[in-house]
Amino acid sequence: MTDKISPPLLHIIGGGLAGSEAAWQAAEMGVSVALHEMRPVRKTDVHETENLAELVCSNSFRSDDASANAVGVLHAEMRMLNSVIMAEADKARVPAGGALAVDRDLFSQGVQRAITAHPNITLIREEVAGLPPEEWGQTIIATGPLTSPSLAEGIRGLTGEDDLAFFDAIAPILHVDSINMDVAWFQSRYDKTHDGGDGKDYINCPMTEEQYHSFISEMLAGDKMSFREWEENTPYFDGCMPVEVMAERGEQTLRFGPMKPVGLTNSHDGSRPYAVVQLRQDNKLGTLFNMVGFQTKLKYAEQVRIFQMIPGLEGAQFARLGGLHRNTFINSPRLLDEQLRLKARPALRFAGQITGVEGYIESAAIGGMTGQMAASDLLGLDWQAPPIDTAHGALLSHLTGGAMADSFQPMNVNFGLFPPLEMVTVEGKKPRKLRGRDRKAAYAGRALSSLAKWANVTLPEELAHIG
């Protein structure tokens, strides 16, 4: 601990990527910050050092292509916002083609040097056991997927959410415009409606008996993810049983579960399918749909190969693939307000992976915004959220109402979270949608320009041509 400030105005619990970025952004705005990190006082099952922002899995921040990839757009936006995480990642960069990969030791050492050298940040090495005391006032919880048991129990008691830590088996999510609607069709089971709807809430992908049995065989034989040693004693969450585990109980199990065909008629030819895979809208924009009941532990390449066997999904593009891992996250759309404050205790904010974002850079971005929000509150400033057509704004919207609370799943940044693009009009021709790289460039260019205006910064020359 260094003796810099007394008393601190903002407390941040957790010195990972999100907590470090939150502390940096708040400190840069002139707020005194106490950053609490429990290592090395209390170790975790996966960290090897006591450094801030230690990378425990991959050393990659994924694509750095700001012209065609939503992750690259987020990188560029964070650089415009003076991110400490991006600054140190750029310094520690190692060759990785179009990806941003780092020397993990140099990176975490660099973040720690920057944080501890900042005159407005005090680093405190201690475990915060249970919920922070109310007299701390403004506090950010950025403890990630390895939240200590005592703090997780305190969060659980305050929010009423059950089982914050469990094997989180996640269903794949698809871009709706990659689904073949010449094969699939919209219909709710038995045409049931909700709140005066039209009875067409789901996309249905039909299977014949032969297709079904081939699909089950491939799924059972597919390569599965293995458990890390520290995950082995964490049970499945009962409501998220992997689809392969259900299939192992008998070849017909899925036909009487998530793939049951009852109450559905193929609108293309009037037939009754032998089995059906249903897709449910996953965001309010209607650009993303998830595979209902298809939580999975198949390896990523196997998911793409096997799930593209499903009629209508032959060319499916996945916004995120399914997964299985120990996780700690809250149902943010239900529990947090538009500034990531806990509705039950507004002095508490959440940041990073615990809010339901996936990935190093997404966690850091949410941390940065949360630091700005808390600092603005303390300084009496009016913080305005970034536009939803930016990568930051799209992620924030996903957490604070853009996602469906009843089916909320952790999410990486992707263009499916952005508002749809306008149709392209050419004189004498019908309006059309942009496709391929042109579509991605249009999303990227719009986002970068919008973020620059919001942050009141100049768009870097190397980004000005995008879109």
Residue pairs with C-beta under 8 A, 6 or more apart in sequence:
1 122
1 123
1 124
1 125
2 116
2 122
2 123
3 122
4 32
4 119
4 120
4 121
4 122
5 32
5 33
5 34
5 120
5 122
8 32
8 33
8 34
8 122
9 31
9 32
9 33
9 137
9 138
9 378
10 26
10 31
10 32
10 33
10 34
10 138
10 139
10 140
10 371
10 374
10 375
10 378
11 33
11 34
11 36
11 132
11 136
11 137
11 138
11 139
11 140
12 19
12 22
12 23
12 26
12 33
12 34
12 35
12 36
12 139
12 140
12 142
12 351
12 371
13 19
13 36
13 128
13 132
13 139
13 140
13 141
13 142
13 143
13 151
14 36
14 37
14 141
14 142
14 143
14 144
14 352
15 35
15 36
15 37
15 39
15 52
15 53
15 115
15 123
16 52
16 53
16 54
16 142
16 143
16 144
16 352
16 363
17 53
17 85
17 352
17 360
17 361
17 363
17 364
17 367
18 142
18 144
18 351
18 352
18 353
18 363
18 364
18 366
18 367
18 370
19 35
19 37
19 52
19 140
19 142
19 143
19 351
19 352
19 367
20 35
20 52
20 53
20 84
20 85
20 111
20 115
20 364
20 367
21 83
21 84
21 85
21 364
21 365
21 367
21 368
21 371
22 140
22 142
22 351
22 367
22 368
22 370
22 371
22 374
23 33
23 35
23 115
23 118
23 121
23 371
24 83
24 84
24 114
24 115
24 118
24 121
24 368
24 371
25 81
25 82
25 83
25 367
25 368
25 369
25 371
25 372
25 375
26 33
26 120
26 371
26 372
26 374
26 375
27 33
27 118
27 119
27 120
27 121
28 82
28 120
29 371
29 372
29 375
29 376
29 379
30 120
30 375
30 379
31 120
31 374
31 375
31 378
31 379
32 120
32 121
32 122
33 120
33 121
33 122
34 122
34 124
35 52
35 115
35 121
35 122
35 123
35 124
36 124
36 126
36 128
37 50
37 52
37 123
37 124
37 125
38 125
38 126
38 127
38 128
38 148
39 47
39 49
39 50
39 125
40 50
40 125
41 125
41 126
41 127
42 127
42 148
44 146
45 146
45 229
45 230
46 56
46 146
46 228
46 230
47 54
47 56
48 54
48 56
49 105
49 108
50 125
51 105
51 108
51 109
51 111
51 112
52 108
52 111
52 112
52 115
52 123
53 85
53 88
53 107
53 108
53 111
53 112
54 104
54 108
55 102
55 104
55 107
55 108
55 360
59 94
59 101
59 102
59 103
59 104
59 107
60 96
60 99
60 100
60 101
60 102
61 71
61 75
61 89
61 99
61 100
61 101
61 102
61 360
61 361
62 69
62 71
62 99
62 100
62 359
62 361
63 69
63 71
63 72
63 98
63 99
63 100
64 71
64 72
64 75
64 98
64 99
64 100
65 72
65 98
66 72
66 73
66 75
66 76
66 444
66 448
66 463
66 466
67 440
67 441
67 444
67 445
67 466
67 467
68 437
68 440
68 441
68 444
69 440
69 444
70 391
70 413
70 414
70 415
70 417
70 418
70 443
70 444
71 359
71 361
71 412
71 413
72 444
73 391
73 413
73 443
73 444
73 447
73 448
74 361
74 362
74 365
74 391
74 392
74 395
74 413
75 86
75 100
75 361
76 448
76 460
76 463
77 365
77 390
77 391
77 392
77 447
77 448
77 451
78 85
78 86
78 361
78 364
78 365
78 368
79 86
79 87
79 90
79 460
80 448
80 451
80 452
80 455
80 457
80 459
80 460
81 368
81 392
81 451
81 455
81 457
83 364
83 365
83 368
84 111
84 114
84 115
85 111
85 361
85 364
85 368
86 364
87 114
88 107
88 110
88 111
88 114
89 100
89 102
89 107
90 100
91 106
91 107
91 110
92 102
92 103
92 104
92 106
92 107
92 110
93 100
93 101
93 102
94 101
94 102
94 103
95 101
115 121
115 123
116 123
127 148
127 150
128 148
128 151
129 148
129 150
129 151
130 150
130 151
130 153
130 154
131 151
131 154
131 155
131 158
131 348
132 139
132 141
132 348
134 345
134 347
136 347
137 347
138 347
138 349
138 374
138 377
138 378
139 347
139 348
139 349
140 348
140 349
140 350
140 351
140 367
140 370
140 371
140 374
141 151
141 155
141 348
141 349
141 350
141 351
141 354
142 350
142 351
142 352
142 354
142 367
142 370
143 151
143 328
143 352
143 354
144 328
144 352
144 353
144 354
144 363
145 325
145 326
145 327
145 328
145 329
145 353
145 354
146 328
147 155
147 164
147 165
147 328
147 354
149 165
152 164
152 165
152 328
155 161
155 164
155 330
156 162
156 164
158 342
158 344
158 345
159 330
159 335
159 342
159 344
161 330
161 331
161 335
163 237
164 328
164 329
164 330
165 234
165 326
165 327
165 328
166 234
166 235
166 236
166 237
166 240
166 326
166 327
167 231
167 234
167 235
167 236
167 237
167 240
167 324
167 325
167 326
168 237
168 240
168 323
168 324
168 325
168 326
168 327
168 329
168 410
169 236
169 237
169 240
169 241
169 242
169 295
169 296
169 297
169 322
169 323
169 324
170 240
170 295
170 296
170 320
170 322
170 323
170 324
170 409
170 410
171 290
171 291
171 292
171 293
171 294
171 295
171 296
171 322
171 409
172 290
172 291
172 294
172 296
172 303
172 307
172 318
172 320
172 321
172 322
173 282
173 288
173 289
173 290
173 291
173 318
173 319
173 320
173 409
173 411
173 416
174 279
174 288
174 289
174 290
174 291
174 313
174 316
174 317
174 318
174 319
175 287
175 288
175 316
175 317
175 318
175 319
175 415
175 416
176 203
176 286
176 287
176 288
176 289
176 416
177 287
177 433
178 315
178 316
178 317
179 203
179 205
179 279
179 289
179 312
179 313
179 316
180 311
180 312
180 313
180 314
180 315
181 203
181 312
182 268
183 205
183 206
183 268
183 311
183 312
184 203
184 204
184 205
184 206
184 279
184 311
184 312
184 313
185 203
185 204
185 266
185 267
185 268
186 200
186 201
186 202
186 203
186 204
186 267
187 199
187 200
187 202
187 204
187 264
187 265
187 267
188 197
188 199
188 200
188 201
188 202
189 202
189 262
189 263
189 264
190 263
191 199
191 263
192 199
193 199
193 201
194 201
201 280
201 281
202 278
202 279
202 280
202 292
203 278
203 279
203 289
203 312
204 264
204 266
204 273
204 276
204 277
204 278
204 279
205 276
205 277
205 278
205 279
205 310
205 311
205 312
205 313
206 261
206 266
206 271
206 273
206 274
206 275
206 276
206 311
206 312
207 215
207 259
207 273
207 274
207 275
207 276
207 277
207 310
207 311
208 273
208 274
209 274
211 274
211 275
211 309
211 311
212 255
212 259
212 274
212 275
213 251
214 309
215 306
215 309
215 310
216 247
216 251
216 254
218 305
218 306
218 309
219 243
219 244
219 247
219 298
219 306
220 244
220 247
220 248
222 244
222 298
222 299
222 302
222 305
222 306
223 298
223 299
223 301
223 302
224 244
224 297
224 298
224 299
225 297
225 298
225 299
225 323
225 324
228 326
230 326
231 325
231 326
234 326
236 242
236 245
240 295
241 295
242 295
242 296
242 297
242 324
243 254
243 258
243 293
243 294
243 295
243 296
244 296
244 297
244 298
246 253
246 254
246 257
246 258
247 253
247 254
254 275
255 261
255 274
255 275
257 293
258 277
258 278
258 292
258 293
258 294
259 275
259 276
259 277
259 293
260 275
260 276
261 272
261 273
261 274
261 275
261 276
264 272
264 273
264 276
265 271
265 272
266 272
266 273
277 291
277 292
277 294
277 310
277 313
278 291
278 292
278 293
279 289
279 290
279 291
279 292
280 289
280 290
280 292
280 407
281 288
281 289
281 404
282 288
282 289
282 290
282 403
282 404
282 407
282 409
283 398
283 402
283 403
283 404
283 416
283 417
284 401
284 402
284 403
284 404
285 402
285 417
285 419
285 420
287 416
287 417
287 418
287 420
288 319
288 416
288 417
290 407
290 409
291 307
291 322
294 307
294 322
295 322
295 324
296 303
296 322
296 323
296 324
297 322
297 323
297 324
298 306
298 322
300 321
303 318
303 321
303 322
304 318
304 321
307 313
307 316
308 314
308 315
308 316
310 316
319 411
319 412
319 414
319 416
319 417
320 358
320 409
320 411
320 412
320 414
327 353
327 410
328 353
328 354
329 353
329 354
329 355
329 356
329 410
330 336
330 350
330 354
330 355
330 356
331 356
331 405
331 408
332 340
332 350
332 355
332 356
332 399
332 400
332 403
332 408
333 399
333 400
333 401
333 402
333 403
333 404
333 405
333 408
334 405
334 408
335 342
335 343
335 344
336 342
336 343
336 350
336 355
336 399
336 400
337 343
337 346
337 400
338 385
338 400
338 401
339 349
339 373
339 383
339 385
339 400
340 349
340 350
340 351
340 355
340 366
340 369
340 370
340 373
340 396
340 399
340 400
341 347
341 348
341 349
342 348
342 349
342 350
349 370
349 373
349 374
350 370
351 363
351 366
351 367
351 369
351 370
351 371
352 363
352 364
352 366
352 367
353 362
353 363
353 410
355 366
355 399
356 398
356 399
356 403
356 408
356 409
356 410
356 411
357 363
357 365
357 366
357 395
357 398
357 399
357 410
357 411
357 412
357 413
358 410
358 411
358 412
359 412
359 413
361 413
362 395
362 411
362 412
362 413
365 391
365 392
365 395
365 413
366 395
366 396
366 399
369 385
369 386
369 392
369 396
372 383
373 383
375 381
376 382
376 383
377 383
384 454
385 393
385 396
386 392
386 393
386 396
386 450
386 451
386 454
386 455
387 393
387 450
387 451
387 454
388 394
388 397
388 402
388 418
388 419
389 418
389 419
389 446
389 447
389 450
390 447
390 448
390 450
390 451
390 454
391 413
391 418
391 447
391 451
392 451
393 450
394 402
394 413
394 417
394 418
394 447
395 411
395 413
395 417
397 417
398 411
398 417
402 417
403 409
403 411
411 417
415 439
415 440
415 443
418 443
418 447
421 433
421 434
421 439
421 442
421 443
421 446
423 431
423 432
423 433
424 431
424 432
424 433
424 434
425 431
426 432
433 439
434 442
441 466
441 467
442 467
443 467
444 466
444 467
445 466
445 467
446 467
448 459
448 463
448 466
448 467
449 459
449 467
452 458
452 459
